[in-house]
Amino acid sequence: MRMRERSLRQDPDLRKELALLARGCDFVLPSRFKKRLRAFQQGQAGVFVTVTSTGLSASGPKPSNEPVSTALSESIPKFYFPQGRPQANLNIDSLISKIEKIFSQFPNERATIEDMGQVAKACECPLYWKVPLFNSAGGDRTGFVSVHKFVAMWRKTLQTCHDDASKFVHLLAKPGCNYLEQDDFIPFLQDVVNSHAGLAFLKEAPDFHSRYITTVIQRIFYNVNRSWTGKITCSELRKSNFLQNVALLEQEEDVNQLTDFFSYEHFYVIYCKFWELDTDHDLYIDQKDLARHNDQAISHRMIERIFSGTVTRDRRVYKEGRLSYADFVWFLISEEDKKTDTSIEYWFRCMDMDGDGVLSMYELEYFYDEQCQKLEAMAIEPLSFEDCLCQMLDLVKPEVEGKITLRDIKKCKLSHIFFDTFFNIEKYLEHEQKDPFSLIREMETYGQEVSDWEKYAAEEYDILVAEEAANDQCNDEQDWMNLCLQYFNAALLSEQCGTKCSYTNSIRCILVFISTDFILLHLFFFCQCCTC
């Protein structure tokens, strides 16, 4: 790496001289400008500064600018590797030979999507990289991949991408892009739905495929895209645990154990909560629908802020006043777990009404005022705003007095209490009734226990399953009652027929009552009649 000479535009002395020149006259002729510039450069080259006992002095010719030696340039090692640090012992030819050996087993040395699992393992990649590998080599267009196309693609990938994050982005991203957008994940996740054993039951419900995929994509961007740009970079992917979860898909048959991204139980909870609010089932909800969430626990002023577009990517949220299912995923996770960095940023953006990066006393009072109104409606005397403010400042301990920043809230480790105080009346009352010493225990065990979101999802899933089982039981009881009514009506018709046709044996009806969880009525009747 050779050190370059400093540009003239970046030379502070030259810029100062030119500024003085321009300030001294209204118009500078090009010839005069060039002459003055040349004189300045010669003057700079003719002297150099030396240090004497009396101070600085200029004397003698300035040493010539010689090229920096190779030894000096090599003493500064390269420290920036956007595509990962290259592996010194990587033998690309050996890996390619393994891949060619796998392709030789296929007809005409062509691999279909069903064969790509073996190819992925030969590439030393996780199993569920198979579709990204297949599509990157052109398999999505032809339905198969030849050995030559795949080897050329993979060799180029190995030469330019040196870690899993850069390889994954390279395989999934659109041509010319070095980041991943939401739709880039769809083919990859569709393959997970189609082939993972833990999601086999979804094959009978194709309508839920897109809902599950949407949920997983939103959770990926919620946890990985820390920049809120909607574009996942290699750096963000490296800092996350997403690729580790992708590798675990191959080993873990129960996707519910992968709670960060792929859990079906978590999807079920989110979708059921949205379905309860979406009364017309058009996959959009308005402010009135969202206000019904959790028995109207969220304040109306906060709901207005959510629909203002400050935390949503779709511009139609603000224009049309509708929240999509994808946006609801972000809302619900942020609402139930206010301790994560993303949720703290989510609610801070909502409360920072002027967008100056600081929560002012006016903004805090604006949200707390509605909380006071709700408490008074419940016949509960609220704290004055001054007392509440003192509590929150003691809780957060801002670096600058009277100004609460995002950094302050993240550092305090009690962000959930801070936010609930200003816009969630139900959770605010729960915090008020807790033992004060429990807050100390929460701070000591911060980040060590199961997350609030996982606790909520597990509890809600059990409740939903129990409700569904109760509904099935009621439906079974209703089915039995309908069947009994059919038998009873048939018996009446047979009795009428027996009267007209001189039955030799009368109708015999046997009522059998079986008591288990509820009473079932079985009506058996036997009818023998003579020929009319």
C-alpha positions as CSV (number, residue, x, y, z in Angstrom):
1,M,0.0,0.0,0.0
2,R,1.7,3.2,-1.2
3,M,1.0,6.5,0.6
4,R,-0.2,9.2,-1.8
5,E,0.8,12.8,-1.8
6,R,-1.7,15.2,-0.2
7,S,-4.0,16.9,-2.7
8,L,-3.5,20.6,-3.2
9,R,-7.1,21.2,-2.3
10,Q,-6.6,19.6,1.1
11,D,-3.4,21.6,1.8
12,P,-4.5,24.1,4.5
13,D,-1.6,26.5,3.8
14,L,-2.4,26.7,0.1
15,R,-6.1,27.1,0.8
16,K,-5.3,30.0,3.2
17,E,-3.1,31.7,0.6
18,L,-5.8,31.3,-2.1
19,A,-8.4,32.7,0.2
20,L,-6.2,35.8,0.9
21,L,-5.6,36.2,-2.8
22,A,-9.3,36.1,-3.5
23,R,-10.1,38.5,-0.7
24,G,-7.6,41.0,-1.9
25,C,-9.2,41.6,-5.4
26,D,-12.6,41.5,-7.0
27,F,-11.4,39.5,-10.0
28,V,-8.4,37.3,-10.5
29,L,-7.2,36.7,-14.1
30,P,-6.4,33.0,-14.9
31,S,-2.8,33.9,-15.8
32,R,-2.3,35.8,-12.6
33,F,-3.9,32.9,-10.6
34,K,-1.5,30.4,-12.2
35,K,1.5,32.6,-11.7
36,R,0.7,33.2,-8.0
37,L,0.0,29.5,-7.5
38,R,3.3,28.5,-9.1
39,A,5.2,31.0,-6.9
40,F,3.5,29.7,-3.8
41,Q,4.3,26.1,-4.6
42,Q,8.0,27.0,-5.3
43,G,8.2,28.8,-2.1
44,Q,6.8,25.9,-0.2
45,A,9.3,23.5,-1.9
46,G,12.3,25.8,-1.2
47,V,12.1,25.9,2.6
48,F,11.6,23.4,5.4
49,V,11.0,23.9,9.0
50,T,13.6,23.0,11.6
51,V,13.4,23.1,15.4
52,T,16.0,25.2,17.2
53,S,16.6,26.1,20.8
54,T,14.8,29.4,20.2
55,G,11.8,27.9,18.4
56,L,10.8,27.2,14.8
57,S,12.8,28.5,11.9
58,A,12.7,28.0,8.1
59,S,16.0,27.5,6.3
60,G,17.5,25.4,3.5
61,P,15.9,23.5,0.7
62,K,13.0,21.2,1.6
63,P,13.8,17.5,1.3
64,S,12.4,15.9,-1.9
65,N,9.3,13.8,-1.8
66,E,10.6,10.3,-2.3
67,P,8.2,7.3,-2.7
68,V,7.4,5.5,0.5
69,S,9.4,2.4,0.8
70,T,7.7,-1.0,0.5
71,A,8.8,-2.0,3.9
72,L,7.1,1.0,5.5
73,S,3.8,0.5,3.6
74,E,3.7,-3.2,4.6
75,S,4.1,-2.3,8.2
76,I,0.5,-1.1,8.2
77,P,-1.6,-4.3,7.8
78,K,-5.0,-4.2,6.1
79,F,-7.7,-3.9,8.7
80,Y,-11.0,-3.4,6.7
81,F,-12.5,-6.5,5.1
82,P,-16.0,-5.7,3.9
83,Q,-16.3,-9.2,2.3
84,G,-14.8,-11.0,5.3
85,R,-11.2,-11.8,6.1
86,P,-9.6,-14.1,3.5
87,Q,-8.7,-17.6,4.6
88,A,-5.0,-18.3,4.1
89,N,-5.4,-22.1,3.9
90,L,-8.4,-22.2,1.6
91,N,-8.0,-24.6,-1.3
92,I,-10.6,-23.6,-3.9
93,D,-9.6,-26.3,-6.4
94,S,-10.1,-29.0,-3.8
95,L,-13.6,-27.7,-3.0
96,I,-14.5,-27.5,-6.7
97,S,-13.4,-31.1,-7.2
98,K,-15.8,-32.2,-4.4
99,I,-18.6,-30.4,-6.1
100,E,-17.8,-31.9,-9.5
101,K,-17.8,-35.4,-7.9
102,I,-21.3,-34.8,-6.5
103,F,-22.6,-33.5,-9.9
104,S,-21.2,-36.6,-11.6
105,Q,-23.8,-38.7,-9.8
106,F,-26.7,-36.8,-11.4
107,P,-28.1,-37.5,-14.9
108,N,-26.2,-35.4,-17.5
109,E,-24.4,-33.7,-14.6
110,R,-27.4,-31.6,-13.9
111,A,-28.8,-30.9,-10.5
112,T,-32.5,-30.2,-9.8
113,I,-33.8,-28.5,-6.6
114,E,-34.2,-31.9,-5.0
115,D,-30.5,-32.6,-5.5
116,M,-29.2,-29.3,-4.1
117,G,-29.1,-30.5,-0.6
118,Q,-26.1,-32.7,-1.5
119,V,-24.5,-29.9,-3.4
120,A,-24.9,-27.5,-0.5
121,K,-23.1,-29.9,1.8
122,A,-20.3,-30.4,-0.8
123,C,-19.9,-26.6,-0.7
124,E,-19.6,-26.8,3.1
125,C,-22.8,-24.7,3.5
126,P,-25.8,-25.3,5.7
127,L,-28.5,-27.5,4.1
128,Y,-31.0,-24.6,3.7
129,W,-28.7,-22.6,1.5
130,K,-29.7,-25.0,-1.3
131,V,-32.3,-22.6,-2.9
132,P,-30.0,-19.6,-2.8
133,L,-27.3,-21.7,-4.4
134,F,-29.7,-23.1,-7.0
135,N,-31.2,-19.7,-7.9
136,S,-27.8,-17.9,-8.0
137,A,-26.6,-20.4,-10.6
138,G,-29.7,-19.8,-12.8
139,G,-31.7,-22.8,-11.7
140,D,-34.8,-20.8,-11.1
141,R,-35.0,-20.0,-14.8
142,T,-34.2,-23.4,-16.3
143,G,-35.3,-25.8,-13.5
144,F,-31.9,-27.4,-13.3
145,V,-28.2,-26.4,-12.8
146,S,-25.4,-27.7,-14.9
147,V,-22.0,-28.5,-13.3
148,H,-20.2,-25.9,-15.4
149,K,-22.6,-23.0,-14.5
150,F,-22.5,-23.9,-10.8
151,V,-18.8,-24.3,-10.6
152,A,-18.2,-21.0,-12.3
153,M,-20.7,-19.3,-10.0
154,W,-19.2,-20.8,-6.8
155,R,-15.6,-20.2,-7.8
156,K,-16.4,-16.5,-8.3
157,T,-18.2,-16.5,-5.0
158,L,-15.3,-18.0,-3.1
159,Q,-12.8,-15.6,-4.7
160,T,-14.8,-12.5,-3.7
161,C,-16.6,-13.5,-0.5
162,H,-14.6,-14.8,2.4
163,D,-17.1,-15.5,5.2
164,D,-20.7,-16.8,5.5
165,A,-22.3,-13.4,5.8
166,S,-20.9,-12.1,2.6
167,K,-21.6,-15.3,0.7
168,F,-25.2,-15.4,1.9
169,V,-25.8,-11.7,0.8
170,H,-24.1,-12.4,-2.5
171,L,-26.4,-15.4,-3.2
172,L,-29.6,-13.8,-2.2
173,A,-29.1,-10.2,-3.3
174,K,-30.3,-8.8,-6.6
175,P,-27.5,-8.2,-9.2
176,G,-25.4,-5.3,-8.4
177,C,-26.6,-5.0,-4.8
178,N,-24.5,-5.6,-1.7
179,Y,-27.5,-5.7,0.7
180,L,-30.7,-7.7,1.2
181,E,-34.3,-6.4,0.9
182,Q,-37.4,-8.1,2.2
183,D,-38.4,-9.8,-1.0
184,D,-35.0,-11.4,-1.4
185,F,-35.8,-13.8,1.5
186,I,-39.0,-15.1,0.0
187,P,-37.6,-18.0,-2.1
188,F,-35.3,-19.1,0.7
189,L,-38.2,-19.1,3.3
190,Q,-40.6,-20.8,0.9
191,D,-38.1,-23.7,0.7
192,V,-38.0,-23.9,4.5
193,V,-41.8,-24.1,4.5
194,N,-41.9,-26.8,1.8
195,S,-39.1,-29.0,3.1
196,H,-38.7,-28.6,6.9
197,A,-40.2,-31.5,8.9
198,G,-41.5,-29.2,11.6
199,L,-43.6,-27.4,9.1
200,A,-45.0,-30.4,7.2
201,F,-48.5,-29.7,8.4
202,L,-48.5,-26.4,6.5
203,K,-48.6,-28.3,3.2
204,E,-52.3,-28.7,3.7
205,A,-52.8,-25.0,4.3
206,P,-51.1,-23.1,1.5
207,D,-53.0,-19.9,2.4
208,F,-50.8,-19.7,5.6
209,H,-47.5,-19.9,3.7
210,S,-47.4,-16.2,2.8
211,R,-48.5,-15.2,6.3
212,Y,-45.8,-17.3,8.0
213,I,-43.1,-16.1,5.5
214,T,-44.2,-12.4,6.1
215,T,-43.9,-12.9,9.8
216,V,-40.4,-14.5,9.6
217,I,-39.2,-11.7,7.3
218,Q,-40.4,-9.0,9.6
219,R,-38.7,-10.7,12.6
220,I,-35.5,-11.0,10.6
221,F,-35.5,-7.2,9.8
222,Y,-36.6,-6.4,13.4
223,N,-33.6,-8.2,14.9
224,V,-31.0,-7.8,12.2
225,N,-31.5,-4.5,10.4
226,R,-30.3,-2.3,13.3
227,S,-29.9,0.7,11.0
228,W,-33.7,0.8,10.2
229,T,-32.9,1.3,6.5
230,G,-34.8,-1.7,5.2
231,K,-31.5,-3.1,3.7
232,I,-29.5,-5.7,5.6
233,T,-25.8,-5.4,5.0
234,C,-23.0,-8.0,5.5
235,S,-21.9,-6.1,8.7
236,E,-25.4,-6.3,10.2
237,L,-25.7,-10.0,9.3
238,R,-22.4,-10.8,11.0
239,K,-23.4,-9.1,14.2
240,S,-26.7,-11.1,14.4
241,N,-27.4,-14.7,15.1
242,F,-29.5,-15.3,12.0
243,L,-27.1,-17.5,10.1
244,Q,-26.6,-19.6,13.2
245,N,-30.4,-20.1,13.3
246,V,-30.4,-21.1,9.6
247,A,-27.7,-23.7,10.3
248,L,-29.8,-25.0,13.3
249,L,-32.8,-25.6,11.0
250,E,-31.0,-28.6,9.6
251,Q,-30.5,-30.1,13.1
252,E,-33.7,-29.0,14.9
253,E,-36.9,-30.8,13.8
254,D,-39.0,-28.6,16.1
255,V,-39.0,-25.1,14.6
256,N,-40.7,-23.8,17.8
257,Q,-37.3,-24.2,19.5
258,L,-35.9,-21.5,17.2
259,T,-37.7,-18.6,18.9
260,D,-35.7,-15.8,17.4
261,F,-37.1,-16.1,13.8
262,F,-38.7,-19.4,12.8
263,S,-41.1,-20.4,15.6
264,Y,-44.5,-21.4,14.3
265,E,-46.0,-20.8,17.7
266,H,-44.9,-17.2,17.7
267,F,-46.4,-16.8,14.3
268,Y,-49.6,-18.3,15.4
269,V,-49.9,-15.9,18.4
270,I,-49.1,-12.8,16.2
271,Y,-51.5,-13.8,13.5
272,C,-54.4,-14.6,15.9
273,K,-53.9,-11.3,17.6
274,F,-54.1,-9.5,14.3
275,W,-57.1,-11.6,13.2
276,E,-59.0,-10.5,16.3
277,L,-58.5,-6.9,15.4
278,D,-59.0,-7.2,11.6
279,T,-62.8,-7.6,11.7
280,D,-63.2,-7.3,7.9
281,H,-60.2,-9.6,7.3
282,D,-58.6,-7.5,4.6
283,L,-55.2,-7.7,6.3
284,Y,-55.3,-4.1,7.3
285,I,-56.4,-2.4,10.5
286,D,-57.2,1.2,11.3
287,Q,-56.8,3.3,14.5
288,K,-60.1,2.1,15.9
289,D,-59.1,-1.5,15.4
290,L,-55.7,-1.1,17.0
291,A,-57.2,0.8,19.9
292,R,-59.1,-2.5,20.9
293,H,-55.8,-4.3,21.4
294,N,-55.4,-5.5,25.0
295,D,-58.7,-3.9,26.1
296,Q,-57.7,-0.4,24.9
297,A,-54.6,-0.4,27.1
298,I,-52.6,1.7,24.6
299,S,-53.3,5.4,24.7
300,H,-55.0,7.1,21.7
301,R,-52.2,9.6,21.4
302,M,-49.6,6.9,21.1
303,I,-51.8,5.1,18.5
304,E,-51.9,8.4,16.5
305,R,-48.1,8.5,16.6
306,I,-47.9,4.9,15.3
307,F,-50.1,5.8,12.4
308,S,-48.2,9.0,11.6
309,G,-45.6,6.9,9.8
310,T,-42.7,7.5,12.2
311,V,-42.1,3.7,12.8
312,T,-43.6,2.2,9.6
313,R,-41.9,1.8,6.3
314,D,-45.1,1.8,4.1
315,R,-46.1,5.4,3.3
316,R,-49.7,4.3,2.8
317,V,-50.0,4.0,6.6
318,Y,-50.0,7.8,7.0
319,K,-51.9,8.5,3.7
320,E,-54.6,5.9,4.0
321,G,-54.6,5.5,7.8
322,R,-54.2,1.7,7.6
323,L,-51.7,-0.6,9.3
324,S,-50.6,-3.7,7.4
325,Y,-50.0,-7.1,9.0
326,A,-46.2,-6.7,8.5
327,D,-46.3,-3.4,10.5
328,F,-48.4,-5.1,13.2
329,V,-45.6,-7.7,13.7
330,W,-43.3,-4.8,14.7
331,F,-45.9,-3.3,16.9
332,L,-46.8,-6.4,18.9
333,I,-43.2,-7.5,19.5
334,S,-42.3,-4.0,20.6
335,E,-45.3,-3.7,22.8
336,E,-44.7,-7.0,24.7
337,D,-41.0,-6.6,25.1
338,K,-39.8,-3.1,25.7
339,K,-36.3,-4.1,26.8
340,T,-34.7,-4.8,23.4
341,D,-32.8,-2.2,21.5
342,T,-35.2,-2.3,18.6
343,S,-38.3,-1.8,20.8
344,I,-36.6,1.0,22.7
345,E,-35.9,2.7,19.4
346,Y,-39.5,2.0,18.2
347,W,-41.1,3.7,21.2
348,F,-38.5,6.5,21.5
349,R,-39.3,7.5,17.9
350,C,-43.0,7.6,18.7
351,M,-42.5,9.8,21.8
352,D,-40.0,12.1,20.1
353,M,-42.6,14.2,18.4
354,D,-40.3,16.9,17.0
355,G,-37.6,14.4,16.0
356,D,-34.8,16.2,17.8
357,G,-33.4,13.1,19.5
358,V,-34.5,14.3,22.9
359,L,-37.6,13.7,24.9
360,S,-38.6,17.1,26.3
361,M,-40.8,17.7,29.3
362,Y,-43.5,18.9,27.0
363,E,-43.5,15.6,25.1
364,L,-43.6,13.6,28.4
365,E,-46.5,15.7,29.7
366,Y,-48.4,15.3,26.4
367,F,-48.5,11.5,26.8
368,Y,-48.9,11.4,30.6
369,D,-51.9,13.7,30.4
370,E,-54.0,11.0,28.8
371,Q,-52.8,8.5,31.4
372,C,-54.1,10.7,34.1
373,Q,-57.5,10.9,32.4
374,K,-57.8,7.2,32.3
375,L,-56.8,6.8,35.9
376,E,-59.4,9.3,37.0
377,A,-62.0,7.5,34.9
378,M,-61.1,4.4,36.9
379,A,-61.5,6.3,40.2
380,I,-57.7,6.2,40.8
381,E,-56.0,9.4,41.9
382,P,-53.0,9.9,39.6
383,L,-49.6,11.3,40.5
384,S,-49.1,14.8,39.5
385,F,-46.9,15.2,36.4
386,E,-44.2,16.9,38.6
387,D,-44.0,13.9,40.9
388,C,-44.1,11.4,37.9
389,L,-41.3,13.4,36.2
390,C,-39.1,13.2,39.3
391,Q,-39.6,9.4,39.4
392,M,-38.7,9.0,35.7
393,L,-35.6,11.2,36.0
394,D,-34.5,9.1,38.9
395,L,-35.2,6.0,37.0
396,V,-33.4,7.0,33.8
397,K,-30.7,9.3,35.2
398,P,-30.0,11.3,32.1
399,E,-26.5,12.5,31.3
400,V,-27.8,16.0,30.6
401,E,-30.3,17.3,33.2
402,G,-33.8,17.6,31.9
403,K,-33.1,15.9,28.6
404,I,-33.8,12.2,28.1
405,T,-32.0,10.7,25.1
406,L,-32.2,7.3,23.5
407,R,-28.8,6.4,25.0
408,D,-30.1,7.3,28.5
409,I,-33.1,4.9,28.2
410,K,-30.9,2.1,26.8
411,K,-28.5,2.4,29.7
412,C,-31.1,2.5,32.5
413,K,-32.2,-1.2,31.9
414,L,-35.8,-0.3,33.0
415,S,-37.0,1.0,29.7
416,H,-40.3,-1.0,30.0
417,I,-41.3,0.8,33.1
418,F,-40.5,4.2,31.6
419,F,-42.5,3.6,28.4
420,D,-45.5,1.9,30.1
421,T,-45.8,4.9,32.5
422,F,-46.6,7.2,29.5
423,F,-48.9,5.2,27.2
424,N,-49.9,1.7,28.6
425,I,-52.3,2.1,31.5
426,E,-52.7,-1.6,32.3
427,K,-48.9,-2.4,32.5
428,Y,-48.4,0.9,34.4
429,L,-50.7,-0.3,37.1
430,E,-49.0,-3.7,37.2
431,H,-45.6,-2.0,37.8
432,E,-47.1,0.2,40.5
433,Q,-48.4,-2.9,42.4
434,K,-45.1,-4.8,42.2
435,D,-42.6,-5.1,45.0
436,P,-40.0,-2.3,44.7
437,F,-37.3,-4.9,45.3
438,S,-38.3,-6.8,42.2
439,L,-36.9,-3.9,40.2
440,I,-33.5,-4.4,41.7
441,R,-33.7,-8.1,40.8
442,E,-34.8,-7.3,37.3
443,M,-31.7,-5.1,36.8
444,E,-29.4,-7.7,38.2
445,T,-30.7,-10.4,35.9
446,Y,-31.1,-8.1,32.9
447,G,-30.5,-10.1,29.7
448,Q,-30.1,-13.5,31.4
449,E,-33.6,-14.6,31.7
450,V,-36.1,-15.6,28.9
451,S,-37.2,-12.5,27.1
452,D,-40.5,-10.8,27.8
453,W,-41.6,-11.6,24.2
454,E,-41.0,-15.3,24.6
455,K,-42.9,-15.4,27.9
456,Y,-45.8,-13.6,26.4
457,A,-45.9,-15.8,23.3
458,A,-45.7,-19.0,25.3
459,E,-48.6,-17.9,27.6
460,E,-50.8,-16.7,24.8
461,Y,-50.2,-19.8,22.7
462,D,-51.3,-22.0,25.6
463,I,-54.4,-19.8,26.0
464,L,-55.2,-20.0,22.3
465,V,-54.8,-23.8,22.2
466,A,-57.0,-24.2,25.2
467,E,-59.7,-22.0,23.7
468,E,-59.5,-23.9,20.4
469,A,-59.9,-27.2,22.3
470,A,-62.9,-25.9,24.2
471,N,-64.5,-24.8,20.9
472,D,-63.9,-28.2,19.3
473,Q,-65.5,-29.8,22.3
474,C,-68.5,-27.6,22.0
475,N,-68.7,-28.3,18.3
476,D,-68.6,-32.0,19.0
477,E,-71.4,-31.7,21.5
478,Q,-73.5,-29.7,19.0
479,D,-72.8,-32.3,16.3
480,W,-74.1,-35.1,18.6
481,M,-77.2,-33.1,19.4
482,N,-77.9,-32.5,15.7
483,L,-77.5,-36.2,15.1
484,C,-79.9,-37.1,17.9
485,L,-82.5,-34.7,16.4
486,Q,-82.1,-36.4,13.0
487,Y,-82.7,-39.8,14.6
488,F,-85.7,-38.4,16.5
489,N,-87.3,-37.0,13.4
490,A,-86.7,-40.2,11.6
491,A,-88.4,-42.1,14.4
492,L,-91.5,-39.9,14.2
493,L,-91.7,-40.5,10.5
494,S,-91.4,-44.3,11.0
495,E,-94.1,-44.2,13.6
496,Q,-96.4,-42.5,11.2
497,C,-95.6,-45.0,8.6
498,G,-96.2,-47.9,11.0
499,T,-99.6,-46.6,11.8
500,K,-100.6,-46.6,8.1
501,C,-98.9,-49.8,7.2
502,S,-100.0,-52.0,10.2
503,Y,-96.5,-52.6,11.7
504,T,-96.3,-56.0,13.2
505,N,-93.7,-54.7,15.7
506,S,-93.8,-51.3,17.1
507,I,-90.9,-48.9,17.0
508,R,-88.5,-49.5,19.8
509,C,-86.4,-46.5,20.9
510,I,-83.5,-46.9,23.2
511,L,-82.1,-43.8,24.8
512,V,-78.6,-44.2,26.1
513,F,-77.1,-41.5,28.2
514,I,-73.3,-41.5,28.4
515,S,-71.8,-39.0,30.8
516,T,-68.2,-38.0,30.2
517,D,-67.3,-34.3,30.0
518,F,-70.9,-33.7,28.8
519,I,-74.0,-35.8,28.2
520,L,-74.3,-37.5,24.8
521,L,-77.7,-38.7,23.6
522,H,-77.6,-41.8,21.4
523,L,-81.0,-42.8,19.9
524,F,-81.2,-46.2,18.3
525,F,-84.4,-47.3,16.7
526,F,-85.2,-50.5,15.0
527,C,-88.3,-50.8,12.8
528,Q,-89.8,-53.9,11.2
529,C,-92.8,-53.5,9.0
530,C,-94.9,-55.7,6.8
531,T,-95.4,-55.3,3.1
532,C,-98.0,-52.7,2.3
